Amino acid sequence: MLQRRTFIATAASAATVSLGLPATAQTRRKDSLVLALTLEPTGLDPTAKAGAEISEVVLYNIFETLTKIQSDGSVKPLLAESWEVSPDLKTTTFRLRKGVKFSFDRAAAAGSTNKDKRTFTNLKAQVVDDHTVVLISQDIEPDLLFLLGQASAIIVEPRSADTNATQPVGTGPYRLEAWNKGNTIVLAKRDDWRQADTIAIRRVSFRFISEPAAQVAALLAGDVDLFPHASVSRSLPQFQNDRRFQVLFNASRGKTILAINQRRKPLDDVRVRRALLAAIDRKAVIEAAVDGRGVPIGSHYVPGAPGYVDTLGINPYDPEKAKRLLAEAGVKTPLELNFILPPPPYARQGGELIAAQLAKVGVNAKLQNVEWAQWIGNTYGGAHNYDLTLILHVEPFDLVNYTKPDYYWGYRSAKFNEVFEKSRSSPREADRLRALGEAQRLLAEDAANGFLYQPQFITVAARGLRGLWKDQPIFANDLSALSWG
């Protein structure tokens, strides 16, 4: 999940429904949209706080980036009109749109809370002319163009940077019209945006609905036009057989993990962490958490990603082995641990099953349901007040988090740091991919976390809505691409 870096930029009536059907999006004004999400953001500045729920509202809508990530994971121009990358991958020359300026100073500063601070401290900028800038990487970053399209790399207006959490100002096609906390966020089209005539949706209301039953009810009632990664698996036939809706199954690069706080004893003992993993039946968790829509993983990496290696055999499901490992570590059972569960249904549903599995090997994981703001503030941030937590990490290239000793799970490994650096800085791609595989195996062998599954997301939308992402390499809702057909 998160941290931040900064760029500076100059920015400048429903018809009735026949046949007695509910007033769905088909009858809504053709320039408005109601989009529902599971989580409400705790702030609207993705450079200041972690959480993909922030980028779901602001990325490519209020704020823009140099590059723009597409549904298939490719990268296209946005505030940078074009670029050239040197053969050694260390120099990238960007041709900027007229009026765009940016700086990495704020993001790379000592007090920066940007989750990708390391990316930006690695870069130095050289201005060629008003529209050309060269970024020089001290160390190779093969995924730089992708990283510059993520929410941590948004371009902000320096005069409003300090208030972006509540009053965001960006270069994007939308502005914040209202935020009724606990209810809705409303974005309105900017008529002064450079390509305003291409924007079909003038007003978007974001609603926040965490309970699966309430999500289903809101969609069926026609109160919501679009629900990305909705928790509707158990109600799929209702939507698939209803001509008012379209259902998309989205591939992801997400990793659902049982995060383990290694700052606390006895979780600092690799035998204890391996015992926790051996107690967990991943396939059963996938059924409980996401109704079977997921692929088991053995490390913090997913099938289909470059350099993926299968590490499932390193920590297989084996309850008897779990008991032996706890005994070898000198743990007296029952081992009491707190288990923090944020609001998303996958966490609440999957957490209950994991706690039951752990109980069978002598681990009493006491469940504690918390709100999202509490999870961000006390589990992910603050004093890292947790033993275990169940969470989805959605960023594609986030192995770097295991090199951060202050990150919320507290993993430390000089060997991993060395191998990960090779996966980024080796001149030959084959060597980088080889190191990437070794990094995956190290995390599995260290039981750095409980690696569970790669989810498949479900998007439900009104039939007439066009421009939806087929897959979701990152969590973003590109409103500028949407229209009613």
N, C-alpha and C positions, 0 to 999 in steps of 0.2 A: 504494500500500500504506500505510504506517502512521504513527502518532503518537498523542498521547493527551490526554484531557481528563477531568475527574473529577466525578462526582456523588457525593454522600454520602447514604446512606440508612440508616435503621434497619432491621435485618433479623431481623429476627428469625432332574412329572418326565416327561422326554421320552418320548412314546409311540413304539412301533416303527413303521417305515414298511413298508407293503406293497409288493409288486411289486419288491422289491430296490432301491428308490430310496435315495439317500444320505439321511442324517438332516438334512434341511434345516430351515428355519425353520418349515415346516408341522408339525414334530414338536417344536419347541422349546417350552419353557414359555411360556405365553401372556402372561406379564408380564415377559419378558426379551428382549433384543435384542443382536445383534452387528452393529456398524456399522463399515465399513472406510473409511479415507481414504488418500490417496496420501502425505501428508506428516504427520509427527508435529510437534506444536507445540514450540517451544523454550522456552515458558513459557505460563502460563495467564492472564496479565493483559494484555488487549488494549489497555490504556491505556499500557502501558510498552514494548511491542514491536510492530513491524510484522508483518504476516503474516495472511492470511485463514484459515490453518489453525488459528489460535487461536480465532477466532470460531466456526469449525465445531464446536468442542467446547463452548464456554462460553456463547455468546450465546443468550439466552432459556432456557437450561438452568440454569446456575449463576448467571449475572448477568442482570438485567433492565434495561430502559431506559424512558424516559417513554413513548415510542411504540413500536409494533411493526410492522415491515415485513412485508407479505404476499407471497405468491408472485407476484401480478400487479403488484407494485410499489406498491400502495396502502398507506396507513398507518392503523392502528387503535390504540385506547387500550391501554396496558399499566399502568405505574405512574401515569400520568396517566389519569384516567377520562374526561376530556373537555377540550376547549379551544376558544377563540375567537381568530381572527386578525383584526386590524384591517385596514381597507381599504388602508392604506398599507404593509402587510406588515411593519411595524416593531414591533408589539406583539402578543404572544401570551399569552393568559391561560389558565393550566392549573388544572384542578380535580384535586387529587391524591387517591390512595387514602389511607385512614386510616393514619397512622404513617409516611408517606413524607416525608423531608426530603432536600434536596440542595443542593449548593454547587458553583460553578464554580471556586473558588479554586485548587484543586490542579491542575486541567487547564489553567488559564490562567496559572499561575505561570511565572516566568522559566525555571526548570529543568525544566519539563514536557516530557516526550518524547511526548506525545499527538500522533498524526499529524494530528488535526483541531484542534490548538491554536488556530488562527486563528478557527475557528467560535466557540469559547468565549470568547476575548478580546473578541469582538464583542458579547457579551451581558452585560447587567446584570439582576439579579433584584431584584424588589420583592415582599416578602411582604405579602399582603392579610390572611390569617388562617391558621389551622392547616392548612387544606386548599386554599388558593388562592395561587398565585404568578404574578406577571407577569414575562415575559421581554421586555426591551426591546433591540432590535437597533440598534446604532449605525449600521450599514449594512444595507440590505435583504439578507436571505438567503431567497430564494424557496423553497429546498428544506429549510428548517430542520426541519420535522416529520419528513422522511425522515432527515436527518442525526442527529436525536435518537433514531432507532431503530437506529443502527449500533453496532458493538461499541465504538467509541471513546467512546461516550456512556453506558456502563454506570453504574449506580448502585452505589457501593461503600460498605462499612462502613469509616469512617475509621480505626478501631482496628486493622483487619486489612489496610489498603491496602498497606502495605509488604511484606507476605508473600503477596500474591495470586498472584504468579507460580508459586509452588509449593503454597500452601495457600489456594486461593481461597475467599472467603466472600461470598455474594451473597444477593439476595432471591428467587432463582428456585426452581423446583420440584425441582431436583436439587442434590446435594452431591457433592464429590469423595470417593470411597471409597478409591481406590488409583491410583497412577501408577507402573507398572513401566516405567521409561524404556527405550525401544528395543523395547517390546513392546505394552503396553496401557494405556489410561486407563479406569477404571471409575467411572461415576456411579451413584448410588443415589437413589431417590425420597426427598424430604423429607416425612415424614408430618405435619409441623407447618406445611406450606405452606398458604396461605390457601384454595386450591381443590384440596387434595390428593385429594379423592374423585373428581376428574375425570381423574386421571392413570392411564392404563392400563398403561404400561410402568414397572415398578419398578426395573429394573436394566439398564444399558446398558454394554456393553464396546466401546470403540473400539480397533480394530486398525489398523496402519499398513503398507500394502503398496504399494511404489512401482513394481515391475516389472509390465508389462502381463500377461505370462504367468502370474505368480503371482496377480494379481487374478482372472484367469479361472479358474484352478485352485481358488482359495479359494471362489469363488461356486459353481462346479459341484459341489464336494465338500460344499456345505452348511455350510461353516464360517463363512460370512458371510451375514447376512440382508439387508443394505442397503449399497449402494456408490454414493454420489453421485459424479457426474462421474468415472465409471470409464473407464479406457483399454481399452475392449473392442470398439472399432469392427471390428476384423478378425475378431472371434468373434461378432458380433451374431446370425447365424442360429442359433447354438447356444442362445442365450437366448430368441430370439423364437419358436423352435419347441419350446421345452421348457415344458410346462404348469406347472412349478414356479415360473416367473419372470414378472415384469412388467418391461417396458422403457419408460422415459420419455425423451423427447427434450426437453431443457430449453433454452429461450431464455435468453440472458444479456446483460448489459451489459459483459461483459469485453472487454479490449483486449490482444491478444498483440502485444508490441513487441520490436524489437531495440533495447534501450537503449544509448545512445551516451554515453560519458563525455566531456563537452565540456571538462573541465578539462585534458585531455591533448592535446598537439599530435600530429598535425595535425588532430585531430577538432574543434578549436575553429574550424576553417575551414568555412564553410557549403558550399563547393564539394566538400570531401571528404565531408561527410555526405550531400550530394545524390548523390555518386558511389556511395556505399554503397547508397543506396536504389535507384538506377538499375540496380544489379547484381542486384537480387533480384526473382525471379519469384514474386509472392505466391501465385498459384494452385498453383504447384509446391510451395511451402512448406506450404500447407494440405493438400495430398495427403500429403506426407511426415510432417507433424507430427500431424495429426488425421484422417487418412484421408478428406480432402475435406469434413469437417463444420465449415465455417467460411465466413465472408463477408469478402472483402478490404476493408480500410479504408485511407484515405489520411491520417488524422489521429487524434488521441487521442479519438475519439468514434465512436459506432456507429449504424448505421441503426436507426430506430425510436425513438431518443431524441429528446426535444423539441429542436427547433432544429438537427437534423442537416443538414449540407450535404455533398454528394459532392465529396471532394477527391482522388479517385484519379488524376485527370488531371494533378495538379501534379508528381508524381514517378513517372512510369510506368516499367515495366521497359524498359531500353534499355542493354545492355552497352557499346555503342560510345560512347554519351554518357558513361557512367561512366568509361571510359578517358580521354576528352577532358577531363572535369572534373578528374581526378587530375593530368593533365599541366598544365592551367591553374593548378592550385594549387601546382605545383612539386614534387609528390610523386614521389620516385624509387621505382620498383617493383622488386621486390616490397615493398609496405608491410607491415611486421610488426605484427600486433595480437594481443593475447590475447583469447580469447572464452570467457567463463565460462558454464558450463551447470549449472543446478541440477537436482535429481533428476527432476522430472516428465517423463514420456515425451514430451510435446509439445516440451519443451526439448531433450532429448537427440536425438530424431529430427529435429526441425526444424533444430537447430543444425548437424548434419552436412551437410544439404543447403545451408544458407546459406553455410557455409564453402566448399563446392564451387563455389557460384555466385560468391562473392567472388574465389576463386582465378582464375577466368576473366578477371577484369579487373585482375589484378596485386596483389590483397590476400591476404596469407597470414594467415588467422585461425586461430591455434593454439588448438585446443579444449582446455579444462580442465574436467573434470567435478568438481563439488564437492558436498558434502552440504548439506542445507538450512541447518543452523546456520552453516556457513561462508559461505553466500551472504548470509544475514542479517547476519552479523557483519563480513564483509570486503568484500562487493560493495555491498550496500544501505547498510550502516553502516560505521563505522570510517573508514578512509582511502580508501574507495571504490576498492579495488584491482582495477581492471578497465579494459579498453578497450571491449569489447562484452559484452552478456549478453542472453539471451533469456528473457523473463518475461511472465507474464499478470497484468495489473492488473484486478481484479474489481470495484472500487468504481464505482458508476454516476456519481457526481458528483465526479470527481477531477482535473478540469482545474486546480484550484487548486494542484496540486503544481508546475505550471510557473511559478508566481509565487514559489516558494521557492528562493532562490539556493543554499541548503545542501543541497537535495535531491540524491539520489545521482547524477543525470545532469548536474547543474551548468548547466542552461539559464538564461540571463539575457536578458531582453528588456523594456525599459521600455515599448515599444509594446504587447506582449502584456499586461503588467500593467494598462495603462490600459484596453484593450479588455475584458479579463476583468472588471475592476471594473464596467464598464458593463453586462456581462451579468448581474451580480448586483444592481446598485443602481438601475438605471433604473426609474422608477415604472411605465411601461407595459410590459406583457408583450411586445408586438410589438418594442419597442426592445431588450428583453433578449435575445430570440431572434435579432434581427439581429446584435447584438454577439457572441452565441455563435457564429454562423456565421463572423463575421470572425475570431474567436479560433481556430477550427478551421483556417481558411485560413492564418493566420499561422504556426501550428505546422507545417503542411505546407510552406510556403514556406521556413521556417527549417530544414527537415529536423531538427526538434528531437529526433526519434528515428526509428527505422525502423518505421513503422506497418504492421502485417502483416494481422491478421484478427481478426474477432469470432468466438469459438468457439461451437459448439453442444455442450452437455454431454449426457452419457448417464448416466442413473441406472438401475441394475439392482437389483431388490428381489424378495424372496420374494412369491409370488402373494397371500398372505393379509394382507400388511401394508397398512394404511390410513392416510390422512392425509399422504401425500407431497406435496411441492411440485411443481406442474406446471412452473413456470419458476423461475429462480434469479437474481433481481435482485441479491442479495447471497449470500455464502457463509455459510449458517447451516443448522443441523439442529434444527428445533423438535421436540424429543422429546415435549413435552407434547401434541402433536397426533396422535401415532402410537398405533396400536392394532392388535391382531390380529383379523382378521375371520373 
